Amino acid sequence: MRFVLLLLGGMGLVTAPVAAQSPFDPFGMASVDERPGAQVPVDLTFTDSNGRRRTLAEIGRDRPIVLAPVLHNCPNLCGVTLAGLASAIAQQPLAAEKGFAVVAFGIDPAEGPADAAANLAALRQREGEDAIADAVALVGSAQSVRAVTNAIGFRYAWDERIGQYAHVAAVAVLTPDGRLSSWLYGLSPGPDDLTQAIAAASEGKTGSWSDRLLLMCYHYDPETGRYTASVQVLLKVAASLTVAMLALLVWQLRRRSP
């Protein structure tokens, strides 16, 4: 049931109109290539929200790293992704400052420390001052950012027409020595799933994947009011799942009736 609800939630992200036969295919260009055990270049230097030069190795300090690839200045879902992560962290028993590190990893090299700082400030304004209190927001050069995202298999693309990146909502969990342990997909990982992913990463385990559900963070071009073929397929799936959910709900209610 949870999978269905998440899928239906994701349908809202692809229902905006797009130009028919567009040369830009976000579904083909933005995804996650699962690479369990891939070594991440944790010694590359980035800049945090305070303007300090930092590396992932320094931030992790021999702890697992929960790495959220985001746009700090995002008009779509990145803020929701970080809010969902903050909620999951707050509901699970591990202490972030001791058990793991959290990094909001900026994928747009045009962003600077001010964008990273504003992103964290907006998160805490919405979710409370204690939301991921020790999270680090990073920005970096195109070469350094791509080195990390390529290593973890996070694919994203720039759409010149609307001036936005297309990417999926997902969070990577790295082992203390900087290898990819697992991915958590969707806008809000379950607290238990997050706890298990961090525990597995702490032990150096790799290859434990949650249900693969890729939600697109991308605003479509509303020029024609028509949908591409791929979006039409997803809409049909969503409609079918909606009917199935309602039927299941009615059946459960009838069973509980005296």
N, C-alpha and C positions, 0 to 999 in steps of 0.2 A: 504493500500500500504506500509506504513511504516513497519508493521508487516512482510510482505512478504520480504521486503528488508533485514530486520534484520535476518530473518530466512535463507535467501540465504547467507548472510554474514557468518552465523554460520556454514554453510555446509563446508566451507573451513577448519574449525577446525577439521573435522572428516574424511577428505579425505585422510589423511596420511595412509600408509599401516600398518597393524597390523598382528600379528601372528594369524592364524586361530585357533579357539577353545582355546583361551587364558584363563587361569584360572582367570586372573584379568579383571574384568568387570567395567570399569570406569563409564559407564552409570548407572550401578546399585549401585555403591558405592559412587558416588559424585552427590549430589543434594541439594535441599533446602526443608525441611519439614516446611511448613508454620505454624507458631505458634503465631498468633496475640495475643498481650497482655502478652506474656511470659516475666517474670522478668529476666533481665540480671544481673549477679553478678558484679555490677559496682564498688564494693569496693576492688576487687582483685588488687594486685600490679603487674605492668608491668614495663618495662624499655624503655625509649624513645631513640631517635637517639642521644641525648646528654649524655646518660648514667644516666639520672635521673630516680628515681623511681616515677611512676605516677599511678593513678587509673583513670578509666573512669569517675567516679563521679567528680574527681578533674578537669579533662579536660573539661567535659561538663559544669560545673558551672551553673547548673539549666537551661541549654539550650538543645535542641534536639541534638543528635549526629548522624552524617552520618558516618557509620562504614563500611569500605571496607575491607573484609577479603582477604588478598593477600599473595603472597610469595615475600619478598623484593628482593631476588636474584632469579628472575624468568626468565627462558629462553623462555617463551611463551607469554602469554597475559596480565599478571598482570600490566605491564607498560602501556599497551593500556587502560586497565580498569581505572587506575588512571588518565590518560590523558583525557579520555572521561568524567570522573567526574569533572576534572578541567575545561574543556570546558563548561559543563553544569552549573557549579557554576558561571563562568564568564559571562554567558548569562542570568542569572536570577537576579532579583532585590534585593534579600536579602543579607545583608552583613554578610559574614561568621564569622568575628571576633565578631559580636554582636548577630547575630540571631541564629547561630548554630556552633557546633564544627565538625571538620573533622578528622577522625582517619584512617590511613592506618594500619590495624591490621594484624600483621604477624602471620601466622598459622603454621610456621615451627619452632619448639623449638630449632633447631640447629642454627638458625640465631641469630646474636647479634646486638648491637647498631650500629656497623659499617655498617652492611648490611642495616639497616633501614636508616641511614644517606645517604648511597650511592643511595638508592632508591629515596629519596626526591631530592637529587642533580641531578640525571638523569632526573627526571620529570621536574625540573625547567630548565635544560639545553635544553630539547626538547620544552617545552611549555612557557618558559619565567620565569624570576625570581619571578614574582608576582603570579605564578600558585599555587593556594591553599596556600597562603603565611603563614597562621597560622596552617596548617595541622600538626598533630602529628603522627609520625610513631612509633609503639610499637612492642616490642618483649617480649616473656615471656616463662615460663616453660610449659612443655607439659600439666601438670595438669591444670594450670590457663587458657591456651589457649583453651583447650577442654571444660572447664567449660563455657566459653563464647560461643564458637561455638555450643556446645550442646544446650545451652539455646535458641539460635536464630534458631536452626534447620539447621545449615550449615554443611552438611556432605561432607567429603573429605577423600581421602585414599592415602597411599603410595604404589607405585609400585616398588618393589625391583629390578625387571629386568632392569629398565632404570633409577632408582634412582631419581624419580620425584613424586610429588604429583599430583593427579587428583582432580580438583575442578571446580566449575562453576564460571562464571563471574556474580557477583551480589553485590548489595550494600544494607545494612540494614539501616533503619532509626529508631532511638530510641527516646522515649519520654524523657523529662527532668528528670523524676524519674527512667529512666532506663528500661522501658518496650519496647518490640518490637512493633513498630507501623506499619511498612510496609517494603516491599522489592522493589527495582528497579532492573530489570533484564537487562542483556546485557552489551555491552561494553561502551555505551554512553547514559546515561539517558537523556531524553528530559528536557530542562530547565524548562518548565511548569510543567512537572511531578515532578521534584525535588522540585520546589517551593511549589506545592500542598502537597507533602509528608512531607516537613518540617513544613508547616503550620498546617497540621493535627496532627503531632507529638507535636507541641507546645501546642496544645489544649488538649493533652492527648488522642487523638483518636487512635484506633487500628483497624486493619483488612482491610485497604484500599490497595488493591494489584494491581499492574500494570499487563499488559499482561505477562503471564508466558512463557518466552523463555529462556531456559537454554543453554548457550554456554559453552563448555568444554574448560578449560585451561589445556592442557595435550598434551604431545608429544608422539605419538605412535611409537612402535617398528617396524622399517622398515626391518624386517628379511626376510619376504616371498613375499612381494609385493601383498598380498591378503587381502581382507577385511572381517571383521566379518559380521555375518548376520545382526546385528543391524545397522552397518554402511551402508550396502547395502540398507537397507530400507530407511535410511535417504537420501542417494544419489538419490534414485528413487523419493522421495518426492521433493528434490531440483530440479531435472530435470523437473518434472511436473510443479512446480511453475515457473520455468524459462520460459517454453512455455506459461503458462498462462499470465505471465507479458508481454511478447512480444506481445501476441495477444491483450491484453488490450491497450498497447501503440499504436499499429497500429490502433486500433479502435478509440482511442482518436484523433490521428493525422488526420484520415480521417474525423472525425466530424468537426475538426477545419478548414479543407481545404475549400476554397470558392467554 
